């Protein structure tokens, strides 16, 4: 019996002994000393496992961010469209393409440009996440992973640039706005004003902004262009239930077969898979539904295939079969242009991005620091501080500048870092491990390029669902707080603009509070004047009082 037990446990014992030896060697080395492995009660292998857990939970951002930003059209314009060739009366005429060629599926040249843009943005997303996470680990020694953020990317794609360039700001100018926002954020972080700005924004507006952005993302994930196609346009009710077998490619309006879209039902299965794993707190929950739907969609000859028997489908399948391929960014990097800064929309976008970044990144970073036990004073909600805080803020802002240079949107600290912290990650080695895995993902572009929108849509909906949790902390019982919060969160999805929600919410907040502020200010001035009059009277009484008393005597 003893022999059997030793045989059964022998390999595991040797493995554990080898792991312990590695951990002791690293802990005693310069690496272990620099990252404070012993001081933070961690180990090398634990940090590796924590980094893998964090990467697994946030790997979805590679395909999701690229898909969202590609909806803006990127650098693609009508000039990339294939000219229209028409034959009449035995003569052939070539017509220059017009703006209508940017409609979904309308022009092969434009679609090819979008495919190149998506490939570039996949690489840009991975590189920004890799560089940001590596810098966070090396310079701040914190187990926090960075990547282009959800919410900011949606604002960039759908509000700033607009779907296929239909918005008020061009792609190149929008990248300049993101870069300038990163520079301003870097300066604010360098002088220590970042957390103070976060505290200046009314708490209920901060919470409502997170909820509103979540609703915005969920609404995006339910639409046809970047989601499962459950909702679409309606001439009578503006939006309606669709999931149709045949839709208008330009508007998403249903043409026939409501609730008969096979890709919708496949996306619904992916939604249930992801939601089930989230409910059971399974590591990497967000990725499983995407993987399942994507793999099923890779099967050719089905109603849900992402490779239909068309010229574009065949070309996509040929690229997919490479599996491993390193793609160099060709169209999105270095596209920054400050030429359009004379328009007011640009400055509104800059302020909105700053607002969102102050709320999202600063709040998330403090929450993660508190969760990991790094907060050394204060309440951790913007009022405390944590080890490596100053460098962490600088890394975050600097990563946004790099991301804009690559053609992507604002970089932020990811809440998914809790997965690694939960696994015991306490040092920058966790973030460095995440960076190494993002580096490895750069070599699997053909697979990441072949993720369909009906696989991405459910993750957008579920990210929105997770952002709803802060709604319970809004002071709904006080209408002066509840009404501005509701306006903020309602207008973001209903006007399809994050900026509109923020502006309206702050405007209503000021309108409902100005009287109280004025009365409070008047009371303070009045009290100060009364105190001053009393001091003058007391001083005057002190001067004449003795003389009067002497006269009486």
Secondary structure, DSSP 8 states (H G I E B T S, - for coil): -HHHHHHHHHHHHHHHHHHHHHHHHHHTSHHHHHTTTTTTT--HHHHHHHHHHHHHHHTHHHHHHHHHHHTTTTT--GGGS--EEEEETTEEEEE---GGGGSTTS-HHHHHHHHHHHHHHHHHHHHHHHHHHHHIIIII-----EEE-TTHHHIIIIIIS-GGG-SSS-HHHHHHHHHHHHHHHHHHHHTT-HHHHHHHS-HHHHHHHHHHHHHHHHHHHHSSTTS---EEEETTTEEEE---SEE-TTT--EEE-TT--HHHHHHHHHHHHHHHHHHTT-TTHHHHHHHHHHHHHTSTTSTT-SS-SSHHHHHHHHHHTT--B-----SSTT----TTTTSHHHHHHHHHHHHHHIIIIIHHHHHHHHHTT-EEES-SSSSSEETTHHHHHHHHHHHHHHHHHHT---EEE-TTHHHHHHTT--SHHHHHHHHHHHHHHTTBHHHHTT--HHHHHHHHHHHHHHGGGGGGGS-TTSHHHHHHHHHHHHHHHHTT-HHHHHHHHHHHHHHHHHHHHHHHHHHHHHHHHHHHHHHHHHHHHHHHHHHHHHHH-
